[in-house]
Amino acid sequence: MNYRSDKYGNQISILGFGCMRFIQTKGKIDLEKAEQEIMAAFHGGVNYYDTAYIYPGSEAAIGEIFARNHIRDQVYIATKLPYYLAKTLESIEKLFNEELRRLQTDYVDYYLMHMLNDIETWERLKDLGIVEWIKEKQRTGAIRQIGFSYHGNTEMFCNLVDAYDWDFCQIQYNYLDEDSQAGRKGLKYAHDKGLPVIIMEPLRGGRLVSQLPESARQVMAEYSVKHTPAQWAFRWLWDQPEVTCVLSGMNSLEMVEDNLRTASDVQIDELTAEDQAMLARVVEEINASMKVGCTGCGYCMPCPKGVDIPGTFMCYNRRYAEGKMGALVEYMKLTAMRKTSAAASNCIRCGKCERHCPQNLEIRKHLQDAAREMEGPVYKIARKLVEWRKAF
């Protein structure tokens, strides 16, 4: 296993265990199977385990596994504050204590503001007293390091990096999302500020493995260097020195063993120009199957009405390439679960975005189509719930 340093010199395994996708049986995590996978990862050198309050059964499962194998002091636990469920500092305290009970521990190594996607939300949390709360938890050792996870555009990510003296951050990043969400620019910005960066969705929820178009698979198959799609995706990330740890939602021993092998023999800057060119061709094949030819460059931003245009098109494309549900969940995160709505339906068709689009896309038309297909009854209910919470 290879390791990289966090802000304070602690050695983090470059492969982290994402604990959201444990196999469930009859609505409950198969604890025996999860324990086999976690312990295989542990013995292979993985020391970073990521969970969250809202991952069903996950915190309790890893708490039980770590306790009965007596390895709590040999691993780093990362979990997340669901601040969107809290209206007061007292409710935040209650949520945190519940997480400690689930995890069977009295401290969290890496604690994240979950899905902190805009400055307005951070300001609201500050008004509740979150900064003083964080400092007190760090003073007592209940929280060792504080960070945030992010789904949104590059500009807002950089603003959030500057909004507080964070210890680390977590972003969605992979070779398909190189220029969307926080993107490579955000990755480098955080790194230059001294922040370790944890990567989620390295395989884009399977999009870069099981759901690759056949034409993209053919590009890899014909290339002289032979790696599986998953291995290429991980190697592309670990090739970059700014990447500290890559989370993988491993739910089989085969996945654990394969990822351990890759994480043990990669080196920074090992990919050649030919390797990068091959992956660029893979991206071209993936993009060819997309609904809107948006590259996520962001030249269309900012929108006068706050529409997250690249984020909307990313989710709209995902709907057709990967399935409706995953795209809808992602769209809700990006546009509805934030203090100020970034929905496609906010578009007033002013056309400012189209004047700056290098791809000459009919952005207004595509936004209208996206709103019609992405903002159905489920979305509208979720958005109304968020708006209702803002009133309190």
C-alpha positions in Angstrom: 0.0 0.0 0.0 1.2 3.5 -0.8 0.5 6.4 1.6 0.3 10.2 1.4 0.4 12.8 4.1 -2.4 14.8 5.5 -2.1 18.4 6.6 -0.4 17.3 9.9 1.9 14.6 8.5 -0.3 11.6 9.3 0.0 8.9 6.7 -3.2 8.1 4.9 -3.6 5.1 2.6 -4.1 6.2 -1.0 -7.0 3.8 -1.2 -9.9 4.6 1.2 -12.9 2.4 2.0 -16.1 4.1 1.0 -18.7 2.5 3.3 -21.9 3.5 1.6 -22.3 0.5 -0.7 -22.2 -2.5 1.7 -24.4 -5.4 0.4 -27.7 -5.5 2.2 -30.0 -8.5 2.9 -33.6 -7.8 3.7 -32.9 -4.1 4.3 -30.0 -4.7 6.6 -26.2 -4.7 6.0 -24.8 -8.1 5.7 -22.4 -7.6 8.6 -20.4 -10.8 8.1 -19.7 -10.0 4.5 -18.9 -6.3 5.3 -16.5 -7.5 8.0 -14.7 -9.8 5.6 -14.2 -7.0 3.2 -13.2 -4.4 5.7 -10.7 -6.7 7.4 -9.2 -7.7 4.1 -8.7 -4.0 3.3 -7.3 -3.4 6.7 -4.8 -6.2 6.5 -3.9 -4.9 3.0 -3.0 -1.5 4.5 -6.1 0.6 4.1 -6.5 2.9 7.1 -9.1 5.4 5.9 -12.8 4.5 6.2 -15.5 7.0 5.1 -19.1 6.9 6.2 -22.0 9.3 6.9 -25.0 9.7 9.2 -27.4 9.2 6.3 -25.8 6.0 4.9 -28.3 3.4 6.2 -26.6 1.3 8.9 -23.1 2.2 7.8 -21.8 4.0 10.9 -23.2 1.3 13.2 -21.7 -1.5 11.0 -18.2 -0.2 10.9 -18.4 0.8 14.6 -19.2 -2.8 15.5 -16.6 -4.2 13.1 -13.8 -2.0 14.4 -14.8 -2.7 18.1 -14.9 -6.5 17.9 -11.6 -6.6 15.9 -10.0 -4.2 18.3 -8.6 -1.9 15.6 -10.2 1.4 16.3 -6.9 3.0 17.2 -5.3 1.7 14.0 -7.7 3.3 11.6 -9.0 6.7 10.6 -12.8 7.2 10.6 -14.3 9.9 8.4 -18.0 10.7 8.9 -20.2 13.6 8.2 -22.5 16.1 9.9 -26.0 16.2 8.3 -26.4 19.8 9.1 -29.4 19.9 6.7 -31.3 17.9 9.4 -30.5 20.5 12.1 -32.1 23.8 12.9 -30.1 24.6 16.1 -26.7 24.0 17.6 -28.4 21.7 20.1 -29.7 19.5 17.4 -26.2 19.5 15.8 -24.8 18.3 19.1 -27.4 15.6 19.3 -26.6 14.3 15.8 -22.9 14.3 16.6 -23.3 12.3 19.8 -25.6 9.8 18.0 -22.8 9.3 15.5 -20.3 8.6 18.3 -22.6 6.1 19.8 -23.1 4.3 16.4 -19.4 4.3 15.8 -18.6 3.1 19.3 -15.9 5.7 19.8 -15.4 9.0 21.6 -13.7 10.8 18.7 -13.9 11.2 14.9 -10.6 11.5 13.0 -11.9 13.4 10.0 -15.3 15.1 10.3 -17.0 16.7 7.3 -19.8 19.2 6.7 -21.8 16.9 4.4 -22.6 18.3 1.0 -21.6 21.9 1.8 -22.3 23.3 -1.6 -22.5 27.1 -1.2 -21.2 30.0 0.9 -24.7 31.0 2.0 -25.2 27.7 3.8 -21.8 28.1 5.5 -22.8 31.6 6.7 -26.1 30.2 8.1 -24.1 27.5 10.0 -21.8 30.2 11.3 -24.8 32.2 12.5 -25.9 29.1 14.5 -22.5 29.0 16.2 -20.9 26.2 14.2 -17.4 27.7 14.3 -17.3 27.9 18.1 -18.8 24.3 18.3 -16.1 23.0 16.0 -13.3 24.7 18.0 -14.6 23.2 21.2 -14.8 19.7 19.7 -11.3 20.0 18.4 -10.1 21.4 21.8 -11.5 18.3 23.6 -10.3 15.9 20.9 -13.7 14.8 19.9 -13.0 16.0 16.4 -9.4 15.6 15.2 -9.7 17.3 11.8 -12.5 19.3 10.1 -13.4 19.4 6.4 -16.3 19.5 4.0 -17.6 17.4 1.1 -18.7 19.2 -2.0 -20.9 18.8 -5.1 -21.0 22.0 -7.2 -19.0 24.2 -9.5 -15.4 25.2 -9.4 -15.8 28.8 -8.4 -18.0 28.1 -5.4 -15.6 25.3 -4.3 -12.7 27.7 -4.3 -14.8 30.2 -2.3 -15.6 27.6 0.3 -11.9 26.6 0.5 -11.2 30.2 1.5 -14.2 30.5 3.8 -12.6 28.7 6.8 -9.3 27.2 8.0 -10.2 23.7 6.9 -8.0 20.7 7.5 -9.1 18.8 4.4 -11.9 18.5 1.8 -13.6 15.9 -0.3 -14.7 16.2 -4.0 -16.1 14.2 -6.8 -13.3 13.7 -9.4 -12.5 11.3 -12.1 -11.2 11.4 -15.7 -14.7 12.1 -17.0 -15.3 14.9 -14.5 -11.9 16.6 -15.0 -13.4 19.9 -15.9 -16.8 19.7 -14.0 -17.7 20.0 -10.4 -14.6 21.1 -8.4 -12.5 19.7 -11.2 -8.8 19.7 -11.7 -8.7 23.5 -11.1 -10.4 23.0 -7.7 -8.2 20.1 -6.9 -5.0 22.2 -7.5 -6.5 25.2 -5.7 -7.1 23.2 -2.5 -3.7 21.5 -2.7 -2.0 24.9 -3.2 -3.8 26.0 0.0 -2.3 23.1 1.9 -5.5 21.0 2.0 -5.4 17.2 1.5 -8.1 16.2 -1.0 -10.1 13.1 -0.6 -11.7 11.8 -3.9 -15.2 10.3 -4.1 -16.9 8.8 -7.2 -13.6 7.7 -8.9 -15.6 5.4 -11.1 -18.6 7.8 -11.5 -20.9 5.3 -9.8 -19.9 2.5 -12.2 -20.1 4.8 -15.3 -16.4 4.3 -16.0 -16.6 0.5 -15.5 -19.7 -1.5 -16.0 -21.5 1.2 -18.0 -18.8 2.2 -20.4 -19.9 2.4 -24.0 -18.7 -0.5 -26.1 -16.7 1.9 -28.3 -14.8 3.2 -25.2 -14.1 -0.4 -24.2 -12.7 -1.0 -27.6 -10.3 1.9 -27.3 -8.9 0.4 -24.1 -8.8 -3.2 -25.5 -6.8 -2.1 -28.5 -4.3 -0.1 -26.5 -0.8 -1.6 -25.9 -0.9 -1.3 -22.1 -3.4 -3.6 -20.5 -5.4 -2.5 -17.5 -9.1 -3.0 -16.6 -11.4 0.1 -16.8 -11.3 0.3 -13.0 -7.5 0.1 -12.9 -7.2 2.9 -15.5 -9.6 5.1 -13.5 -7.7 4.7 -10.3 -4.3 5.0 -11.9 -5.4 8.3 -13.5 -6.2 9.7 -10.1 -3.2 8.4 -8.2 -0.9 9.7 -11.0 -1.7 13.2 -9.6 0.3 14.4 -6.5 -2.6 16.6 -5.4 -4.8 13.5 -4.8 -4.4 12.3 -1.2 -6.8 9.4 -0.9 -9.3 7.8 -3.3 -12.5 6.3 -1.9 -13.8 3.1 -3.3 -17.2 1.6 -2.4 -15.9 -1.9 -2.3 -18.6 -4.6 -1.8 -16.8 -7.8 -2.7 -13.5 -9.4 -1.8 -12.5 -9.4 -5.5 -12.9 -5.6 -5.6 -10.9 -5.2 -2.4 -8.0 -7.4 -3.7 -7.9 -5.8 -7.1 -7.8 -2.3 -5.7 -5.2 -3.3 -3.1 -2.9 -4.6 -5.9 -3.3 -1.4 -7.9 -2.8 0.9 -4.9 0.4 -1.0 -4.0 2.3 -0.5 -7.3 1.2 2.9 -8.6 3.6 5.9 -8.7 3.0 9.7 -9.2 3.5 10.8 -12.8 3.7 7.3 -14.1 1.2 7.8 -16.9 2.7 8.6 -20.3 1.5 11.1 -22.9 0.2 8.1 -24.8 -1.7 6.8 -21.8 -3.3 10.2 -21.4 -4.2 10.4 -25.1 -5.9 7.0 -24.9 -8.0 8.1 -21.9 -8.9 11.3 -23.8 -10.2 9.1 -26.6 -12.2 7.1 -24.1 -13.8 10.4 -22.9 -14.6 11.3 -26.4 -16.5 8.0 -26.9 -18.4 8.6 -23.6 -19.3 12.1 -24.6 -20.5 11.0 -28.0 -23.3 9.1 -26.2 -24.4 12.2 -24.2 -27.5 14.3 -24.6 -25.8 17.7 -24.5 -22.2 18.2 -25.6 -21.2 20.2 -22.6 -17.6 19.9 -21.6 -18.1 21.6 -18.2 -15.7 24.4 -19.0 -17.8 26.9 -17.1 -17.5 29.8 -19.6 -21.3 30.1 -19.4 -21.1 31.0 -15.7 -22.2 32.8 -13.6 -25.8 32.7 -14.5 -27.7 35.9 -13.4 -30.4 33.7 -11.9 -28.0 31.2 -10.3 -28.6 28.3 -12.5 -25.8 25.7 -12.3 -25.6 25.2 -16.0 -22.6 22.7 -16.2 -24.0 20.8 -13.2 -27.5 20.6 -14.8 -26.1 19.3 -18.1 -23.9 16.8 -16.3 -26.9 15.3 -14.5 -29.1 15.5 -17.7 -26.5 13.5 -19.6 -26.2 11.1 -16.7 -29.9 10.5 -16.9 -29.6 9.0 -20.4 -26.2 7.4 -20.0 -26.6 5.8 -16.5 -30.2 5.8 -15.5 -32.9 8.1 -14.1 -32.5 7.7 -10.3 -28.8 8.3 -9.9 -29.1 11.4 -12.1 -32.1 12.7 -10.1 -30.3 12.3 -6.8 -27.2 14.1 -8.1 -29.4 16.9 -9.6 -31.1 17.4 -6.2 -27.7 17.7 -4.5 -26.5 20.2 -7.0 -29.5 22.4 -7.3 -32.1 21.9 -4.6 -30.2 21.0 -1.5 -28.6 24.5 -1.1 -29.7 27.8 0.4 -30.2 29.4 -3.0 -31.8 27.2 -5.7 -29.7 26.5 -8.8 -32.4 24.7 -10.8 -32.7 24.8 -14.6 -36.2 26.1 -14.2 -34.8 29.4 -12.8 -33.6 30.3 -16.4 -35.2 33.5 -17.7 -33.8 32.8 -21.3 -31.7 36.0 -21.2 -29.0 34.3 -23.5 -26.0 35.6 -21.6 -24.7 32.1 -21.3 -24.9 31.3 -25.0 -22.7 34.3 -25.9 -19.8 32.8 -24.0 -20.2 29.0 -24.8 -17.2 27.7 -26.8 -19.3 24.8 -28.0 -22.0 27.1 -29.3 -24.7 25.1 -27.5 -28.3 26.1 -27.5 -28.1 26.4 -23.7 -31.6 28.0 -23.2 -33.3 25.2 -25.1 -31.3 22.5 -23.3 -32.1 24.0 -19.9 -35.7 24.0 -20.8 -35.5 20.3 -21.8 -33.6 19.4 -18.7 -36.1 21.2 -16.4 -38.9 19.3 -18.0 -37.3 15.9 -17.6 -35.4 16.4 -14.3 -37.8 18.5 -12.2 -40.7 16.1 -11.8 -42.9 15.6 -8.8 -40.2 14.1 -6.6 -37.8 16.9 -7.3 -40.5 19.6 -6.6 -41.4 18.0 -3.3 -37.7 18.0 -2.3 -37.3 21.6 -3.3 -40.3 22.7 -1.3 -39.0 20.9 1.8 -35.7 22.7 1.4 -37.5 26.0 1.0 -39.7 25.2 4.1 -36.6 24.6 6.2 -35.1 28.0 5.1 -38.1 29.7 6.7 -37.0 28.5 10.2 
